[in-house]
């Protein structure tokens, strides 16, 4: 087999991965070229191109020690495989490697979808027509309603996780993530956790919960239609309103002072407002959003812990060379904890 090119990325052994690809993916033909795809701050994603021009995306955990199931490739592979035959758009799975001797960790390979990803406000310029932007925003909402409409047992995901006491389990899990990744003390994180624990709403029937649902975890077609929802690493079963609350946290709009992931594309003119998001989701799903402020508070709190994990991994070099401005993730942890506290306080008004 010819020499592989991996651009010197320590997270990928080009020679051994190439041998595995040729042995396990029928159309794969070496030599292969690998390129780390920017944007993800949790599991790592690489573009893989073979000699015949075929292209795939390879997903593996971040470098270093991962926390619990947050970077479980088997779980993510199971979810995406199960959703393939459903109305929820996901990439086609091409292969899954459980032999850690190949690349130091499990990884899976899926078809590469080369379409727009709208992360920041300037990315929205790919769709200059405001009507197109509004349609994209509505598709984000409708796709979430489609995910939540699936019956886990009917799509083979009934054993993905416990179905009851989702919020209680989330509070315990993310407090554990905080304890394992924090780089300094932020007392408000623990205080908000205690307040949320005292106010948990009654949960309805369990649904598939994405766990990190937002516009930039979607790949679009050039037409603006949804090609695939990605980054299913936090997916489990539980209360679907947690996805809605976190989506609202991510959904920046004009006038926002707190921008946890900088200026999201939803701030561009034309995108629905957060009130639009709530009303459309309620209409599409038939769910009552009367206690949505609780889930917004939960979303702020959870995102604070996620960003602390991102910041910690940058500090430890688990993403390789830190990207410019990574320190802002650390600063936003405290800001998000304050926003979570404010949202909890609104519940009592």
Rosetta blueprint (number, residue, H / E / L):
1 X L
2 X L
3 X L
4 X L
5 X E
6 X L
7 X L
8 X L
9 X L
10 X L
11 X L
12 X L
13 X L
14 X H
15 X H
16 X H
17 X H
18 X H
19 X H
20 X H
21 X H
22 X H
23 X H
24 X H
25 X L
26 X L
27 X L
28 X L
29 X L
30 X L
31 X L
32 X L
33 X E
34 X E
35 X E
36 X E
37 X L
38 X L
39 X L
40 X L
41 X L
42 X L
43 X L
44 X E
45 X E
46 X E
47 X E
48 X E
49 X E
50 X L
51 X L
52 X L
53 X L
54 X L
55 X E
56 X E
57 X E
58 X E
59 X E
60 X E
61 X L
62 X L
63 X L
64 X L
65 X L
66 X L
67 X L
68 X H
69 X H
70 X H
71 X H
72 X L
73 X H
74 X H
75 X H
76 X H
77 X H
78 X H
79 X H
80 X H
81 X H
82 X H
83 X H
84 X L
85 X L
86 X L
87 X L
88 X L
89 X L
90 X L
91 X L
92 X L
93 X E
94 X E
95 X E
96 X E
97 X E
98 X L
99 X L
100 X H
101 X H
102 X H
103 X H
104 X L
105 X L
106 X L
107 X E
108 X E
109 X E
110 X E
111 X E
112 X L
113 X L
114 X L
115 X L
116 X L
117 X L
118 X L
119 X L
120 X E
121 X H
122 X H
123 X H
124 X H
125 X H
126 X H
127 X H
128 X L
129 X L
130 X H
131 X H
132 X H
133 X H
134 X H
135 X H
136 X H
137 X H
138 X H
139 X H
140 X H
141 X H
142 X H
143 X H
144 X H
145 X H
146 X H
147 X H
148 X H
149 X H
150 X L
151 X L
152 X H
153 X H
154 X H
155 X H
156 X L
157 X L
158 X L
159 X L
160 X L
161 X L
162 X L
163 X L
164 X L
165 X L
166 X H
167 X H
168 X H
169 X H
170 X H
171 X H
172 X H
173 X H
174 X H
175 X H
176 X H
177 X H
178 X H
179 X H
180 X H
181 X H
182 X L
183 X L
184 X L
185 X L
186 X L
187 X H
188 X H
189 X H
190 X H
191 X H
192 X H
193 X H
194 X H
195 X H
196 X H
197 X H
198 X L
199 X L
200 X L
201 X L
202 X L
203 X L
204 X L
205 X L
206 X L
207 X E
208 X E
209 X E
210 X L
211 X L
212 X L
213 X L
214 X L
215 X H
216 X H
217 X H
218 X E
219 X E
220 X E
221 X L
222 X L
223 X L
224 X L
225 X L
226 X E
227 X E
228 X E
229 X E
230 X L
231 X L
232 X L
233 X L
234 X L
235 X L
236 X E
237 X E
238 X E
239 X L
240 X L
241 X H
242 X H
243 X H
244 X H
245 X H
246 X H
247 X H
248 X H
249 X H
250 X H
251 X L
252 X L
253 X L
254 X L
255 X L
256 X L
257 X L
258 X L
259 X L
260 X L
261 X L
262 X L
263 X L
264 X E
265 X H
266 X H
267 X H
268 X L
269 X L
270 X L
271 X L
272 X L
273 X L
274 X H
275 X H
276 X H
277 X H
278 X H
279 X H
280 X H
281 X H
282 X H
283 X H
284 X H
285 X H
286 X L
287 X L
288 X L
289 X L
290 X L
291 X L
292 X H
293 X H
294 X H
295 X H
296 X H
297 X H
298 X H
299 X H
300 X H
301 X H
302 X H
303 X H
304 X H
305 X H
306 X H
307 X H
308 X H
309 X H
310 X H
311 X H
312 X H
313 X H
314 X H
315 X H
316 X L
317 X L
318 X L
319 X L
320 X L
321 X L
322 X L
323 X L
324 X L
325 X L
326 X L
327 X H
328 X H
329 X H
330 X H
331 X H
332 X H
333 X H
334 X H
335 X H
336 X H
337 X H
338 X H
339 X H
340 X H
341 X H
342 X H
343 X H
344 X H
345 X H
346 X H
347 X H
348 X L
349 X L
